[in-house]
Amino acid sequence: MNENPTKLFCDAMETGRSAALATVISASGSTPRDAGAKMIVYEDGGFAGTVGGGKLESLVMKDCLASLKEGTGGKFVYDLKPEGIGMICMGKVEVFIEVAVRSLQVLILGAGHVGEAVAAVCSSAGLPTIVADDRSEFANAERFPRSRVLLASPPAAVSQAGTDAKTYVVIVTRGHALDGECLEAALRTEAPYIGMIGSKNKVATIVKAARKKVPKADVSRVYAPVGLDLGGKSPGEIAVSIAAEIIKLRYDRPGGHMRLKEACS
């Protein structure tokens, strides 16, 4: 990848993707890269940029991944000598690692009209979003400028997105069968919230089938039909109800009115 690691790091922070940015802040003696060299490392091991390649870069990547796991970075010193890290450059490199660790993410499975509206509302609320669909005419950066987009089958995207205990899943695909596959995949993760759109009859049928295929799954995490009962039927109104439900659960609030009756009656 030839993209700027600093820009990629900013993009990661905006979309809620965990990443570490390693910057060479000092280089003395014979070193493979000068001060200012940068590399970004993602929690899945993906990376872009370089701080010198070889054993040095391997160690920096290892420290980046460890920093992501710990949630904190700092300055790391690498002695490029045989008695140091086993290199013969005879120099010394200081690298500063800064991390961006997401607090939560919203995984939207389905890039149709409702998925587009959910992504827009969640992004406006400061919730990092990932949108997944296998149709390129729907899943693209033009329609989802503030989201990380995965051009993949929605069920497969559950694992590709790194779904974990910090992931809120919203299932709004184009068909009942696909919704069912997504539900089964999500139930196999630690996602605390799995919202699925649909009628009560559809929900009952799909959840019943999922129970049989994932018998040990905790279905109390399933919120279906998805969203708070606000009455709206348009994609935008449905999206507001879904985002409101996610925020309500995130902060463990009752979700009622805050109106001060004594003053407003």
N, C-alpha and C positions, 0 to 999 in steps of 0.2 A: 504493500500500500504506500502511495506517495502523498497521502493527505497529511496536513499539518497536525502533529500530535496535540498541540495546544488547542486548536480548533476542535479536534475530536474530543478532547477532555471537556471543553465547554458544552459540546453537544451531549456528552454523556450526562453531565450535571442537569441539563435541561430536560432530557428524556428520562432521567431517573435510573440510568444504567451505571452500575458500580464500576469504577475504573481508578487506576493509579497512574499518575504522571511522574515519570522519572526525569530529572534534569541534571546534567553534569554542571556543577557549580564551581568546580576547581579541578584543574588537571596539571600535574607537574611531572617533569621528566618525560620519558617516552611513553605516550599514551595513544590509543587508537582514535580517540575523538577529543576535540577541544571543548572548553566550557561553552555551554549553551546547547549542546546536543540533547535531544529529547526523545523519549519513547513513552507511549501509552500502553498500559497492560490492562486487559479486562479480566473480570473474575473467572471467565471460562477459559482463560489462557490465550485468547486472541491478543494480538498486539500490532502496533504500527510505529514506524520510526526506528531509530537505533542509537545506542549509546556506545557502540564499538564492536558489537558482534562477539563471537567466541565465548570463552569462559566468563569474561566480565559480564557480558550481556545476560548470560544464563543465570548468574548470581543476582543481578539486578532484577530480573524477572521473578526469581524466587522470593526476593525481599519485597517486591511489589505485591505479589500474591499473599504473602504473610501479612503485609500491612493492611491489605483489604480485609483479610479475615479478622484482624485485630481492630480495625476501624480507625487506625491512626498511622501517620507516616513519620518522617523525620530525616535526619542526615545520616548517610551511610558512607563509610570510607573503605576503599578497596586498594590493597597494596599489590601492585602488579609485579611482584617479584616471585622467584621460585619458592622462597620460604613463606610467601604471603598466600596468594590464591593459586600459585603454581604457574604463573606466566613469566615470560622472560623480558617483558617490556621495560622493567626497572623503573616504572613510574608509579604515581599515586593518583587516584581519582576519587573525588568527593561527589556524591550524588544526593540530591534532595528529592524525596518521594512525598508527594501530596496525594491524598485519597479523597474520592467522592463516593460515599457509600449511601445507597438509597435507603430511605426509611420504609417505603412501600411502593408498589406499582399496581396499576390496573391493567389487566390483560383482557383485551376485547377480542373475542373470537367471532369474526364476521365483520366485513367492511361495507355492509350495505348502508341504507339510509339511517337506521337506528344506530348502528355502530359508529357512523360518522358523527352523529349528534352526541353520542356518549363521549367520544374522544374529545370533542370540542368543549363540552361542559366540564369534564374532568380536568382537562388541561387548564381551563380558565380558573378552576378552583385550586390549581397548583398540584394536582395529582399526576405524577408521571404515567404515561400511557404507552402500551404496546398494542398494536393492531395486527391481527393475523387473518389472512384470507389467501386462497390459492388462485384468485382471479386478479391478474395484473391491472385490469382496467378499473378495479375497485381499490386494491391494496397498492397505493403508490404515494409518494411524497407530496404530490400536488393536492391530493384530497386530504392528506393527514400531515400537514407541515410541522406540527408540534408533537408528533408521535414517532416512536420507533416502529417501523413497518416490517413485518415478516411476510414474505411471499411464500406461504406454505399452507398445507392442509391444516385447518384449525385444530383438529385433534393432535396432530404431530407438533404443532406450535406450543402446546402446553409444556412439553419438555424443552423445546428449543428456547423458550422464553425464560427458562430457569425458575419455573413456578415453585414457590416455597411459602413459608409461613408469613411472608410479607407481601404476598400477591393476592389481589382481589380479582377474581375471574368473573367476567360477564359474557354469557353465551347468547349471541344474537345472530346465528348463522342463517343460511337461506333455506333450511329444511329440517324437518323433525328428526330424520335419521342422523343427520350430521350433528344436531344438538345432542342427541343421545350419545354419540361417540365422544363428543367433547366433555359431556358430563362424566362419563366413565373415566376418561383420562384425568380430569380435574380431581375426581374423588380419590385417585391414587397418589395425589400430592398432599402437601400440608397446607394448602390454601385455606385460610380461615373463612372465606366468603366465596360462594359459587352461586352467582345469580343467573337465572335462565328465563328468557322471555317465553310467553306462550299462555294458552288458555289453561284453566284448571284441569280440564280433562287431559290435555296434552301432557301437562306436568305430571299428573298422577301416573299416566301410562309410562312415560320415560323414566321417572324415578323408580317405579316398580321394576322395570327391566334392568336398570343400573344396579339395584340392590342385589339382583341375582348374579350379575357379572362381577360385582365388587362387593361380596358379602360382608366383609369386615369394615367397610367404609363407614365413616361417621356422616350420615346424611343430614345431621342437624346443621351442617355448614351450608346446606343448599337453601337458597332464598328464591323460591319460585311459586307463582309468577314473580318476577323480579321487580324491585322498586317499591316505594311507599305509595299508599293509596291516595293519590292526589286528584284522580279523575281525568287527567288529560290523556288524549289518544294519539296526538301527533308525535313524530319522532323526537322533536325538541322537548315536548312535555314529558315523554317517557324517559328521555335522557336525564332531565332534571330530577325525576323521581328516583332514578337509579343512583345518580351521584349523591342525592340527599341520603339515600339508604346507606351508601358506603361511608359517608361522612358521619352519620349517626352512629354506626357501628364502630368506626375508627375511634371516636371519642367516648363511646359507651354512654350516650345520652338518650333520653326518652324520645326525643323528636317531637315534642308537643309545642304549643304556642308559647312564646315568651311574653305575650301581652299582659300588661299589669292591669288586672281587672278593676282594682280599686280606683285607679286613676282614669280608666277609660270606660267607665260606665255611668 
